[in-house]
């Protein structure tokens, strides 16, 4: 519990001018789980961009009245954000908009560049002025720089991809075209679909396509650029198969919605498999299997089916409270658990419980959940985690903390079990991760695997928001 996603992106291209704001709204709503800090929509009406962006959830930022004020258009881009680079403020809301010599551009980004600091410094030394502290603006600047010497926006993006390193799934809007692309490693998901009336949609997950009545066409390939424009649709594959596929395995374990299908694999089925493997590798004598809502429910069901231990509901989530990681400090995060979760005493009292969740990061939150169950009368609580222990940070759009704050870097499994108050603890075996995504090349660096790219020098989320004295030191 407590892992951050990066963002969700959504774009729509319509051959004819029409009302698009509500479609983007519903697509963003379906992707809300990927980012809850801020959101935004930009509509393109024949080269005139209309935008609204603000902090908050989709339903908080966009009222029906506000949506109705958007003009009709033929291209639109939407974004929901949780930033792993840059603070939570209005300046960092996306889509990023750029005005340049050859027109306008709006960009929505999911991921995190591993060479963002070097690129930003290079741009600043050349005179670029940044208005945000996110690496997404860096991407926009690199593309804009290339656009000034390119015949088209897709040519500029193609050139920019030789400079960008790390994780980026992008939806980009120019005055006449919509583009989408994935980095050559394919860290983050991106798919395209088509509506019955001929509109094309790009989205982080297939669940967003279904939410707007769109038929899934296919996933965007790692390194691929897809262009939607007046001349039709075409694919640019210059960067395909140039890197080893490194899809984030945690998309299957936690990030993506269970009803999404990524790389031809059902996320729900992958999580059921994780629970089954946990039951095989870390069995426990118990009376009831429960999942931590909502992230542990599918794996808990898989554990129950394989072990034969009955599955039930033991924890209730207050659906009107934001995720615990929205709290800025650890104390607030831990105290918020009791407001967010409560135990069903009649279900757990006097019983030996197996509690399944997706991860343990710092350990404090899980400790409170175990405490809540025992205070409700649970006789024993055996914790089972559907991912391996986190032992390294992630630099590709996942807010997995520095090693000093990862509990698995400082304690053994028996020690963690004691610290969280569990009667036993079992993690998913890292050697079996491939069974969750058969046929898919994946990144498992946070679980001890190799990093696909060089590790960034400065990994602080607020590295562009330092005090003046610290910024001066960096430049001297």
ROBAFI-180372 format. One record per residue: residue in three letters; x, y, z of N, C-alpha, C, O in turn. Coordinates in steps of 0.001 Angstrom, whole numbers, plus 500000, padded with zeros to 6 digits. Layout:
<rs>
ALAXYZXYZXYZXYZ...
</rs>
This chain:
<rs>
UNK500840498807500000500000500000500000500877501247500000501873501284500722UNK500542502267499215501265503513499259502168503792498083502985504711498153UNK502055503021496975502857503299495789502120504314494925500899504248494776UNK502859505237494369502287506224493465502380505763492027503374505162491619UNK501348506045491268501457505956489824502066507244489312502359508162490078UNK502252507296488005502731508538487403501533509302486867501095510255487511UNK500982508928485717499925509714485101499084508854484173499408507700483894UNK497996509450483705497180508841482671496989509822481535496746511005481771UNK497095509342480293496949510218479123495784509746478268495469508557478215UNK495147510714477595493985510406476760493936511432475637494091512630475875UNK493721510958474411493601511863473271492571511351472290492344510146472182UNK491948512271471576490937511886470592491107512721469328491305513934469383UNK491022512031468177491080512689466873489787512398466128489410511239465957UNK489109513450465684487865513304464942488021513899463554488476515036463432UNK487659513172462501487756513740461147486875514975460970487170515846460152UNK485783515041461749484862516170461643484820516935462967484991516357464041UNK484594518214462869484484519056464061483252518659464861482165518537464295UNK483400518454466174482280518034467012482601518321468482483682518816468803UNK481674518013469351481862518203470785482736517074471333482386515902471190UNK483867517409471959484812516391472412485074516420473919485576515446474480UNK484738517525474570485116517701475972484558516600476871485271516086477733UNK483294516236476677482703515214477544483357513854477333483532513094478285UNK483718513546476095484393512272475827485721512211476558486052511196477170UNK486489513304476495487769513345477202487546513232478710488293512543479405UNK486521513907479205486185513858480631485978512415481096486547511994482103UNK485163511667480361484884510286480765486117509389480617486324508469481408UNK486927509669479600488163508909479463489113509164480615489729508233481135UNK489236510429481020490086510778482163489529510179483452490283509724484312UNK488222510184483574487582509616484769487945508139484918488183507656486025UNK487984507428483785488342506012483812489806505801484178490183504722484636UNK490633506826483980492064506742484286492417507425485599493596507611485900UNK491410507801486386491666508550487618492610507829488574493341508473489326UNK492601506488488550493475505722489448494951505976489171495795505714490028UNK495272506482487985496673506690487629497217508033488104498432508232488120UNK496343508950488488496812510242488952495699511032489590494638511213488993UNK495931511509490809494871512184491557495288513561492073494596514151492903UNK496413514071491582496850515399492013496167516503491211495688517489491771UNK496130516320489891495594517365489021495139516753487712495393515581487435UNK494464517562486912494005517080485606493782518264484676493721519412485117UNK493662517972483384493465519043482425492985518547481081493194517389480720UNK492341519434480345491855519157478990492242520328478089492124521491478473UNK492706519998476886492947521018475853492193520593474598492359519471474120UNK491365521487474065490580521244472852491150522072471711491463523250471886UNK491284521456470545491807522130469350490653522398468373490053521470467831UNK490361523675468162489334524073467198490014524816466064490166526037466109UNK490427524061465032491068524639463849492291525483464222492473526592463721UNK493122524935465109494352525614465483494248526524466686495267526993467193UNK493027526787467159492827527581468374492661526616469543491747525792469545UNK493542526717470536493518525815471678492740526445472837492965527600473200UNK491824525661473406491094526065474610491409525060475703491309523853475486UNK491794525555476890492274524659477931491695525004479292491344526148479580UNK491611523971480112491332524165481543492096523106482307491987521915482013UNK492879523546483300493695522649484115493672523139485549493686524344485803UNK493637522194486494493652522614487893493991521426488782493997520278488338UNK494271521723490041494517520683491032493198520036491426492168520706491504UNK493233518733491675492040518030492120491674516861491229492305516617490201UNK490647516147491641490135515018490870489338515521489669488944516685489613UNK489111514632488719488415515007487489487045515611487793486683516647487236UNK486290514968488673484939515456488960484960516773489736483971517505489728UNK486072517084490406486192518339491136486584519500490221486138520633490404UNK487417519197489245487946520247488360486971520596487247486892521752486832UNK486211519586486751485343519809485597483876519605485961483428518481486187UNK483146520700486012481703520637486189481030520515484819481657520727483781UNK479755520171484840479011520079483580478985521442482886479095521523481663UNK478839522506483670478801523857483098480128524204482435480152524779481347UNK481228523856483091482539524162482523482769523383481232483272523938480255UNK482404522104481222482574521290480016481769521867478853482218521849477707UNK480585522375479156479720522900478095480289524176477467479884524562476370UNK481231524831478164481816526062477627482970525790476662483409526699475957UNK483465524554476623484497524220475647483905524294474237482769523867474030UNK484636524815473287484142524833471903484208523440471288484902522554471787UNK483474523268470200483644522052469422485046522058468811485677523110468704UNK485521520899468417486841520802467809487007519464467139486068518670467081UNK488205519204466629488431517895466020489584517128466670489834515974466324UNK490290517769467614491327517063468373491252517532469826490979518701470096UNK491498516601470763491517516959472179492488516047472914492681514887472548UNK493095516601473965494032515845474793493675516052476260493368517168476681UNK493717514975477032493442515051478462494533514372479267495276513543478742UNK494629514725480544495704514206481389495270514185482852494654515134483336UNK495592513104483550495477513060485009496879512837485558497626512012485032UNK497243513566486613498635513598487053498838513134488480498101513512489390UNK499842512315488649500584512234489900502039512381489509502572511513488818UNK502688513427489916504028513725489424505121513091490254505110513176491482UNK506075512449489573507276511967490247508438512924490043509509512732490620UNK508238513951489229509188515059489127508382516344489203507463516552488411UNK508721517208490153508004518469490291506889518382491304506278517329491490UNK506628519510491965505660519547493042504227519612492571503937519658491375UNK503319519613493571501899519681493305501477521142493274501197521733494317UNK501432521718492094500975523097491936500387523265490543500590522423489668UNK499668524342490348498951524546489083499891524623487885499529524207486784UNK501077525146488089502012525254486972502358523901486374502639523798485180UNK502339522865487201502719521535486736501551520725486184501731519578485777UNK500353521314486167499215520605485571499462520398484080500085521230483421UNK498973519296483565499092518989482143497699518897481520496696518821482229UNK497648518905480186498701518882479184499551520157479169499067521254479450UNK500845519975478829501759521089478655501454521754477311501310521070476298UNK501357523078477300501094523814476060502314524641475671502965525249476521UNK502609524652474387503754525394473870503321526196472646502653525670471756UNK503706527471472608503531528301471419504896528516470793505829528940471475UNK505025528233469519506327528407468871506138528922467446505014529122466986UNK507239529129466771507229529760465456506325529043464458505681529687463630UNK506272527720464532505515526951463551504138526508464061503525525611463482UNK503657527120465123502324526802465591502274526496467075503132526934467842UNK501262525739467474501063525396468877501174523888469059501083523115468105UNK501371523496470305501449522076470633500963521880472061501248522695472938UNK500228520795472292499840520377473639500325518950473827500179518116472934UNK500903518668474991501541517376475228501106516808476569501132517509477581UNK500705515539476581500384514805477802501377513654477934501626512927476973UNK501937513494479124503063512582479330502802511655480510502352512088481571UNK503089510385480309503104509395481388504484508765481408504911508176480415UNK505185508882482520506509508297482640507463509236483339507046510190483996UNK508743508963483195509763509800483816511060509646483026511536508528482827UNK511628510752482580512889510690481850514040510404482808514103510976483896UNK514939509529482410516115509262483242517235510248482963518169510355483758UNK517164510975481844518185511992481536517591513398481545518085514291480856UNK516525513590482332515835514881482354516727516009482861516699517112482315UNK517519515743483901518353516797484484519380517316483490519587518524483379UNK520029516399482765521029516800481775520392517595480645520947518598480195UNK519217517143480184518538517850479094518071519233479538518195520205478794UNK517543519315480733517047520606481211518198521612481353518067522775480971UNK519314521151481902520464522048482060520960522529480692521287523704480525UNK521013521623479726521435521993478369520510523051477786520966524015477171UNK519202522866477983518228523819477460518334525165478166518263526214477526UNK518503525135479479518607526392480229519845527187479823519806528414479724UNK520953526465479587522176527148479179522062527748477784522804528662477425UNK521119527221477001520911527763475654519861528870475648519528529417474596UNK519336529197476847518404530311476947516949529934477164516103530824477252UNK516626528651477255515238528237477466514761528676478845515509528596479819UNK513532529135478926512924529553480185511805528574480526510851528419479763UNK511929527918481674510953526908482075509885527526482970510176528354483833UNK508656527111482748507523527592483535507040526546484529506221526853485395UNK507535525313484419507138524237485322508396523578485876509514523904485478UNK508189522644486803509314521881487342509156520394487040509730519554487733UNK508381520068486011508207518675485610509072518368484390509410519262483613UNK509423517103484234510232516723483075509411516708481790509972516614480698UNK508104516798481906507248516831480717507506518081479883507453518034478654UNK507787519200480554508089520425479815509412520290479067509587520861477990UNK510337519533479644511598519274478961511353518534477647511949518865476622UNK510481517542477683510127516811476460509540517767475428509902517726474252UNK508626518632475881507990519585474969509027520510474326508933520817473138UNK510020520956475111511066521836474573511921521111473540512258521677472500UNK512271519858473827513114519098472889512386518916471559512981519075470493UNK511098518581471625510319518408470397510208519733469647510349519771468425UNK509955520826470383509831522144469762511134522559469086511123523108467984UNK512244522297469745513550522629469157513754521907467828514248522490466863UNK513371520641467789513494519867466554512486520323465504512755520260464304UNK511311520787465971510265521200465029510704522391464190510289522527463039UNK511531523243464750511978524427464022512827524069462808512997524882461900UNK513361522848462797514214522406461686513656521150461021514400520382460411UNK512341520942461142511715519745460574510513520131459725509922521197459898UNK510170519245458812509060519520457904507702519240458530506684519721458033UNK507670518462459624506409518099460252506630517835461732507765517664462178UNK505544517804462489505648517540463926506076516098464183506777515822465157UNK505652515169463304506066513774463501507559513590463230508216512779463882UNK508091514341462269509535514289462031510286514839463249511325514306463638UNK509753515906463844510379516492465030510357515519466203511352515380466914UNK509229514847466407509131513857467484510089512708467242510739512228468171UNK510178512269466004511076511162465661512529511531465986513274510711466521UNK512923512752465664514277513211465978514476513333467490515523512957468016UNK513466513861468182513571514065469626513773512749470369514438512716471404UNK513207511677469850513305510386470538514733509856470575515037508983471387UNK515615510360469720517025509981469788517723510644470979518783510199471420UNK517107511716471490517673512466472614517087512039473949517800511999474951UNK515794511719473977515095511364475210515489509965475661515630509058474840UNK515667509793476965515957508477477518515092508263478757514896509176479559UNK514587507061478895513734506769480036512331506422479595512123505894478502UNK511367506721480454509983506291480238509124507450479752509063508496480398UNK508467507268478626507514508272478159506502507636477215506850507122476152UNK505265507683477623504139507439476731503480508793476534503064509436477498UNK503387509228475275502968510593474972501736510620474079501566509777473198UNK500878511608474327499849512002473365500088513473473082500115514290474003UNK500263513815471807500639515167471397499624515700470393499167514975469509UNK499283516963470541498332517599469641498988518810468990499509519683469683UNK498966518865467676499407520032466915498159520663466302497064520134466494UNK498280521759465582497076522371465000496273521446464090495059521611463967UNK496940520458463438496222519608462491496276518122462810495518517348462224UNK497136517703463706497365516279463915497351515901465389497558516739466267UNK497101514624465637497330514029466947498366512926466785498278512109465869UNK499340512908467677500371511877467659500373511148468992500061511732470029UNK500722509882468958500975509163470204502226508320470003502509507870468893UNK502969508111471079504181507302470972504543506711472328504123507199473377UNK505334505644472273505918505042473484507435505044473330507957504949472219UNK508129505153474447509583505084474401510022503710473900509246502757473978UNK511247503586473387511709502312472815511758501144473794511759499986473376UNK511799501439475096511771500369476099510342499893476368510134498762476810UNK509366500750476104507967500404476364507646500303477839506905499411478252UNK508201501216478651507996501155480099506524501245480486506034500457481295UNK505826502216479896504445502501480294503472502130479183503838502158478008UNK502236501784479539501279501334478522500707502477477694500695503629478129UNK500242502152476517499524503081475643498831502260474567499438501374473967UNK497579502551474328496827501792473324495967502736472501495771503895472866UNK495455502227471386494588503024470522493304502261470251493271501031470287UNK492241503022469976490950502433469663490211503284468650490662504372468289UNK489073502784468195488285503483467184486810503403467531486315502348467927UNK486100504533467382484663504560467637483906504181466366484477504145465276UNK482631503904466523481818503507465376481678504634464356481484504377463167UNK481776505893464824481635507011463884482973507529463378483047508635462841UNK484043506733463547485304507056462889486297507875463673487314508295463120UNK486037508119464957487009508839465771488087507863466257487816506683466478UNK489300508371466419490397507562466953490790508080468333490821509286468582UNK491084507146469208491413507491470584492712506813470988492953505655470646UNK493547507546471719494747506994472336494590507141473846494158508190474323UNK494935506106474598494753506146476049495775505259476745496311504317476160UNK496030505581477997496987504797478769496537503353478931497357502436478912UNK495231503151479092494723501794479317493454501546478514492731502477478160UNK493200500278478237492022499905477457490725500196478203489683500354477567UNK490758500271479544489541500569480298488982501932479917487769502137479967UNK489855502876479535489403504211479124488710504165477766487788504940477510UNK489151503261476899488485503102475604487061502587475807486118503090475195UNK486916501596476659485589501031476927484674502058477572483469502062477321UNK485236502925478400484427503918479103483753504896478163482723505475478508UNK484325505090476966483747506039476004483167505309474793482945505919473747UNK482922504012474932482291503240473863483161503046472649482676503033471518UNK484455502896472886485418502778471790485954501348471709486222500717472732UNK486103500853470506486621499499470318488150499506470351488794500303469669UNK488709498620471141490161498478471222490704498005469880490194497047469297UNK491744498682469392492399498285468145493687497532468449493844496382468038UNK494617498174469169495861497504469537496678498374470478496386499556470660UNK497700497782471069498673498532471855499642499243470905499948498742469823UNK500111500398471322501193501074470601502475500311470913502742499998472073UNK503256500013469906504481499246470108505563500094470771505591501309470572UNK506456499484471558507586500243472097508381500902470964508776500235470008UNK508610502203471079509350502947470065508528503425468891509070504081468002UNK507253503127468851506408503468467702505776504850467863505404505259468963UNK505666505546466752504907506795466657503704506542465750503861506003464654UNK502516506921466190501325506815465345500787508223465122500606508991466067UNK500534508551463846500096509891463454498663509819462952498347509017462073UNK497789510662463514496400510780463079496236512184462492496458513180463180UNK495849512256461226495738513563460597494800513569459416494179512550459112UNK494685514706458741493779514827457592494079513836456478493191513489455700UNK495336513374456395495714512425455349495589510963455793496047510057455096UNK494973510743456943494792509382457427495705509051458600496143509934459337UNK495979507773458755496761507288459893498001506581459369497938505829458396UNK499110506827460016500307506092459644501187505859460855501110506563461862UNK502021504848460719502902504437461804504356504650461416504757504355460289UNK505143505162462352506587505347462157507301504422463131507105504520464342UNK508120503534462612508715502482463446510243502573463513510911501569463761UNK510798503767463293512256503922463278512912503524464603514074503118464619UNK512177503637465709512758503350467022512319501998467574512705501625468682UNK511526501273466818511048499967467284512182498945467298513042498944466417UNK512173498084468302513130496989468453514576497479468557515511496744468243UNK514749498724468999516099499260469192516599499042470622517798499111470891UNK515651498775471538515988498531472939515296497255473405514327496804472794UNK515797496684474482515169495519475068513871495942475745513873496847476579UNK512762495291475391511471495652475985511554495551477506512022494554478055UNK511085496617478177511213496694479635509922497235480250509949498197481017UNK508812496621479914507518497047480437507496496910481959507954495905482502UNK506968497909482637506918497901484102506017496780484597504805496818484384UNK506596495789485253505829494635485714504810495029486774503823494327486991UNK505059496172487440504136496608488485502823497130487907501853497303488645UNK502777497384486594501508497719485954500518496573486125499328496800486342UNK501012495341486027500140494178486211499823493956487680498702493575488017UNK500783494186488552500598493911489978499670494928490626498868494571491489UNK499770496193490221499024497221490947498491498382490112497317498728490245UNK499310498997489258498950500271488658497678500226487829496767501027488036UNK497618499302486904496525499296485935495227498796486550495234498049487528UNK494116499220485964492819498764486436492626497300486071493079496866485012UNK491959496526486933491812495087486668491114494760485353491347493696484778UNK490251495672484867489517495390483636490286495781482386489755495670481282UNK491522496234482533492341496568481364493051495333480824493311494372481549UNK493357495387479532494150494348478873495370495034478286495234495968477495UNK496563494584478661497810495201478216498714494131477631498930493085478243UNK499240494396476445500075493417475740499349492081475563499965491016475577UNK498045492162475400497239490952475221496993490173476487496451489069476433UNK497381490720477636497255490018478912496238490740479788496342491950479990UNK495257490008480310494277490568481227494943490883482560495576490016483163UNK494800492117483016495378492506484306494735491697485428495423491258486350UNK493432491501485356492728490703486363493283489277486432493533488755487519UNK493470488661485279493994487296485252495417487229485795495787486269486469UNK496213488257485496497584488301485994497604488355487514498438487708488148UNK496700489115488097496652489221489558496106487961490207496540487579491294UNK495159487319489546494710486015490052495886485038490100496055484295491067UNK496692485056489040497862484175488978498840484494490096499427483584490681UNK499024485765490399499922486151491484499454485562492808500263485070493595UNK498154485612493052497602485030494279497778483529494340498066482970495398UNK497606482880493204497788481427493163499232481045493485499485480095494226UNK500173481798492918501590481514493170501930481763494641502703481013495235UNK501356482811495225501565483073496649501061481918497507501700481533498486UNK499900481368497127499348480240497894500249479021497794500362478251498748UNK500895478839496635501799477695496457503101477881497241503610476935497843UNK503631479099497228504964479338497799504932479743499266505905479527499990UNK503811480336499718503726480791501109502352480440501697501567481334502013UNK502069479169501842500783478768502415500706479113503905501725479367504547UNK499501479118504437499300479365505870497987478723506295497010478735505547UNK497972478162507502496733477628508054495877478795508508496266479543509404UNK494724478952507899493884480107508201492421479773507959492085478740507379UNK491561480672508418490114480487508276489528481345507159488459481037506631UNK490232482430506795489663483365505838490770484110505096491765484519505695UNK490586484282503780491484485105502967490758486396502636489629486371502145UNK491406487532502907490832488819502547491876489624501771493078489392501902UNK491409490554500978492313491433500241492238492843500778491183493283501235UNK493352493557500727493339494979501065492671495719499918493164495661498791UNK491574496408500165490883497075499066491664498302498589492216499042499403UNK491709498519497267491173497626496244492293496801495611492042495877494839UNK493525497154495954494675496630495229494960495159495482495625494516494670UNK494468494605496599494783493222496902493658492243496649493813491051496916UNK492529492713496141491343491863496046491502490723495042491148489582495341UNK492031491021493854492170489981492830493166488906493256492907487714493091UNK494301489325493803495301488360494253494776487533495415495090486348495529UNK493974488155496281493383487422497397492440486333496890492406485229497433UNK491681486649495850490777485653495264491576484496494674491196483335494831UNK492681484806493995493533483752493461494139482901494560494233481683494411UNK494553483513495662495106482778496799494061481827497360494355480671497663UNK492839482324497493491755481506498040491461480303497150491310479184497642UNK491382480529495860491066479438494930492126478346494965491796477160494949UNK493396478736495012494462477751494997494608477053496354494900475858496399UNK494414477769497439494617477194498773493401476463499312493528475583500164UNK492222476824498819491002476233499354490483476936500589489441476556501122UNK491185477947501052490730478737502195489648479709501732489829480385500719UNK488530479794502447487428480655501995487862482113501817488687482632502568UNK487280482754500803487530484165500516486400484988501102485236484594501026UNK486732486119501682485699486978502239486117488433502253487234488776501866UNK485214489281502701485472490712502836485709491008504312484824490806505143UNK486905491487504629487234491782506018487545493236506268487538493687507413UNK487822493985505196488136495406505298487228496198504371486955495775503248UNK486768497328504836485929498215504039486671499523503806487214500116504739UNK486689499968502554487363501208502181486350502326502051485321502175501392UNK486650503455502691485848504650502506486160505221501128487242505770500920UNK485243505101500199485494505484498815485527506992498617485817507464497518UNK485238507744499651485236509194499512486482509833500122486551511046500316UNK487464508978500418488745509456500934489804509146499893489839508035499365UNK490675510112499583491756509885498631492720508842499147492718508520500335UNK493543508312498260494510507293498658495460507832499726495693509038499803UNK496004506940500544496838507358501664498045508144501190498547508990501930UNK498531507891499969499740508587499549499486510043499183500433510785498921UNK498220510467499159497934511873498918498414512711500098498761513880499929UNK498435512113501305498942512827502472500422513109502276501177512199501931UNK500858514348502488502237514704502181503256514145503141504406513940502750UNK502890513890504373503864513420505353503546512021505847502407511562505756UNK504571511343506376504381509976506844503385509920508002502556509011508049UNK503448510877508942502529510863510070501088510982509600500212510253510065UNK500847511904508674499500512073508136499062510830507383497900510430507444UNK500007510220506670499704509026505892499244507890506796498252507222506509UNK499961507680507874499637506584508788498333506855509518497499505959509648UNK498142508096510002496916508422510716495706508343509792494591508088510245UNK495926508562508494494824508515507543494318507122507252493219506961506723UNK495110506100507591494705504730507298493415504379508019492535503748507434UNK493290504777509277492094504430510042490851505114509497489757504555509573UNK491001506311508951489864506983508328489493506284507024488319506201506662UNK490499505790506334490288505189505022489768503754505102488920503359504301UNK490264502976506052489914501559506160489313501236507524489707501796508547UNK488367500334507509487825499805508764487566498317508586487300497843507482UNK487648497593509695487453496138509651485999495779509925485292496485510643UNK485572494673509341484246494120509634484432493120510762484862491991510530UNK484109493532511981484385492714513163483723491348513090484326490343513467UNK482490491306512608481773490031512548482420489041511591482224487833511725UNK483195489540510619483839488662509640485193488155510116485597487047509762UNK485904488956510919487282488597511275487453488156512721488469487547513055UNK486504488441513574486649488146515004486852486661515265486068485821514825UNK487937486354516001488236484981516381488801484122515263488962482914515433UNK489107484733514111489558483959512956491030484212512642491592485259512963UNK491624483218512008492989483354511483492862483911510060492267483287509181UNK493426485079509865493220485820508624494487485800507765495598485962508271UNK494300485599506460495360485847505476495019487152504778493999487246504095UNK495860488150504944495655489462504326496576489598503130497796489526503274UNK496001489796501944496777489913500708496773491366500240495722492000500150UNK497967491881499945498089493228499386499173493218498323499894492234498164UNK499283494344497582500207494382496445501646494662496838502557494236496128UNK501894495376497963503264495766498283503378496255499713502382496598500350UNK504612496282500209504966496990501439506138497892501080507159497417500581UNK505998499182501329507055500133500985507831500509502245508956500053502453UNK507226501333503070507880501740504325507492500849505489508268500684506430UNK506305500277505436505852499355506463504867499943507442504119499200508077UNK504840501266507588503975501894508581502494501666508295501715501356509197UNK502115501826507021500711501670506649500234500244506878499160500026507439UNK501036499268506444500653497876506648500553497552508142499682496789508560UNK501441498130508931501371497920510376500057498389510958499508497736511846UNK499536499520510473498247500024510952497106499117510514496155498912511268UNK497188498572509301496125497688508817496080496401509653495004495941510032UNK497232495838509930497290494640510785496704494959512154495955494161512718UNK497049496134512686496533496549513988495011496685513967494336496283514914UNK494475497252512890493020497410512776492330496049512808491304495887513469UNK492890495072512098492290493740512070492353493068513443491390492432513871UNK493471493210514119493606492561515436492731493251516483492194492594517375UNK492591494558516376491701495266517289490246494874517054489421494965517964UNK489930494437515836488574493978515515488349492533515939487251491999515784UNK489400491895516481489226490552517028489872489434516251489695488266516596UNK490634489764515188491310488707514433492291487966515347493066488587516075UNK492249486659515299493109485838516150494548485853515657495486485953516449UNK494716485752514323496032485817513690495891486598512388494826486599511770UNK496964487257511977496981487933510681498264487540509955499365487888510383UNK498107486812508856499230486379508023499227487231506758498288487162505965UNK500263488024506568500324488960505449501012488300504253502075487694504386UNK500389488430503092500953487915501850500963489049500821499951489715500605UNK502117489253500197502325490384499289502512489866497866503338488986497624UNK501741490414496926501747489901495543502852490497494685502794490409493458UNK503855491099495308505066491533494610506265491139495460506115490914496661UNK507453491049494866508658490825495660508965492061496505508345493106496306UNK509905491965497439510276493136498244510906494229497375511688493937496470UNK510559495485497657511200496622496993512565496848497626512667497116498823UNK513612496741496817514959496951497348515725498029496591516838498387496977UNK515131498552495508515764499638494763514708500664494356513549500301494156UNK515084501930494231514153502957493739513827502736492261514532502017491553UNK512751503366491820512369503348490410512568504743489836512250505736490490UNK513098504825488606513351506097487946512503506272486688512792507132485855UNK511452505451486552510704505428485296509218505731485476508377505219484738UNK508904506573486469507516506998486623506775506343487756505545506389487798UNK507504505725488689506902505123489866507558505738491091508785505780491182UNK506763506208492022507307506897493186507707505898494276507169505921495383UNK508653505027493944509231504122494936510427504838495537511343505243494822UNK510412504990496846511312505894497544512763505468497472513100504419496924UNK513611506307498038515041505996498126515249504771498997514394504425499811UNK516382504120498824516639502870499539516579503023501050516195502087501750UNK516949504180501557516952504374503004515549504343503597515385504114504795UNK514515504577502743513131504541503222512393503257502847511217503103503177UNK513068502340502165512455501066501802512718500067502922513868499747503220UNK511664499584503531511822498738504709512574497447504394513290496924505248UNK512416496929503171513080495673502806514587495846502624515323494860502582UNK515051497096502516516500497338502424517159497327503794518377497182503899UNK516368497478504829516922497616506173516603496453507092517190496321508166UNK515653495593506659515220494523507541514994493230506772514676493253505583UNK515158492115507450514854490812506876513341490609506888512615491371507526UNK512869489583506185511433489298506164510904489011507570509863489558507932UNK511575488170508390511083487971509762511038489274510568510123489483511366UNK512019490141510358512033491414511073510877492304510638510244492956511468UNK510594492331509314509473493131508813508166492600509385507299493371509796UNK508032491288509407506826490663509959506591491105511396505464491402511791UNK507666491144512171507549491569513567507214493052513663506397493449514493UNK507838493872512822507609495315512862506164495685512526505611496616513110UNK505555494963511593504179495288511202503152494553512059501948494754511900UNK503632493697512973502727493003513881502034491796513289501031491330513830UNK502558491277512173501941490113511527502409488815512173503486488762512767UNK501604487780512055501998486461512567502904485742511592503664484859511990UNK502837486106510312503800485639509311503722486561508112502749487296507937UNK504761486514507285504833487384506111505445486607504952506461485932505120UNK504833486701503786505368486061502593505257486971501393504209487566501143UNK506359487076500640506391487894499428506323487008498187506644485820498228UNK505896487620497086505898486930495795507342486617495402508211487478495532UNK507612485402494925508985485046494544509422485746493261508758485598492235UNK510517486502493286510928487272492101511224486408490883511063486863489751UNK511653485173491099511994484301489972510761483862489182510897483256488119UNK509556484158489687508339483738488998507560484927488406506410484769487996UNK508175486097488362507504487278487814507087487089486360506059487616485932UNK507882486337485599507568486147484179506229485455483973505627485582482907UNK505752484725484977504468484030484860503287485003484914502175484651484522UNK503524486216485396502462487217485446502273487908484102501208488463483830UNK503295487875483265503235488531481952503956487660480928505000488053480408UNK503410486481480633504090485573479706504305486187478327503386486751477732UNK505543486065477829505873486582476515506164488066476478506391488617475400UNK506164488732477626506374490179477680507707490468478350507957490002479462UNK508567491237477683509798491682478315509471492757479339508720493684479036UNK510017492653480539509604493584481582510786494095482392511867493505482406UNK510538495223483069511520495817483979511175495411485401510038495580485841UNK512155494874486120511970494534487526513114495081488372513513494475489367UNK513641496248487957514793496840488648514499497113490113515379496953490958UNK513268497524490429512931497826491821512945496572492696513033496668493920UNK512858495401492072512895494142492812514269493478492772514427492338493211UNK515254494190492248516613493656492223517151493346490850518306492944490714UNK516329493527489820516787493287488460517643494443487965517801495439488672UNK518202494326486757519052495396486218518234496600485770517092496454485336UNK518822497791485876518194498995485342518401499030483830519524498840483363UNK517345499268483059517483499309481588518257500513481081518819500468479986UNK518298501605481869518993502826481456519971503239482549519886502744483673UNK520901504143482232521783504672483290520966505346484393519945505976484117UNK521415505214485636520712505785486785520943507302486816522082507750486686UNK519878508096486985520043509552487050520948509964488212521007509288489239UNK521646511076488033522540511570489079521744512147490240522025511840491399UNK520753512980489940519932513615490970518514513081490829517865513307489807UNK518029512377491842516729511712491742515667512347492624514569511802492736UNK515955513474493251514974514113494124513788514633493307513961515244492252UNK512600514381493813511400514853493121511385516378493001510907516925492007UNK511915517061494028511890518522494039513192519136493554513528520252493950UNK513936518430492703515267518903492319515238520209491536516258520892491442UNK514072520569490968513972521839490263513274522905491114512933523977490612UNK513065522616492382512366523530493279513210523831494508512683524091495590UNK514532523794494327515445524019495430515500525498495798515117526366495013UNK515983525765497005516202527145497422517277527782496539518104527089495946UNK517249529101496467518162529836495596519618529476495876520400529299494942UNK519988529369497144521375529074497489521824527730496947522969527574496524UNK520914526751496961521249525426496452521359525435494932522210524751494364UNK520495526213494272520553526319492816521873526961492376522472526557491380UNK522315527972493142523565528651492810524740527682492925525645527693492090UNK524721526843493966525789525854494149525862524897492964526946524523492518UNK524671524500492453524641523582491307525263524192490070525855523481489258UNK525138525499489916525591526160488697527052526603488765527603527067487766UNK527692526465489947529073526928490102530010525747490257531219525933490400
</rs>
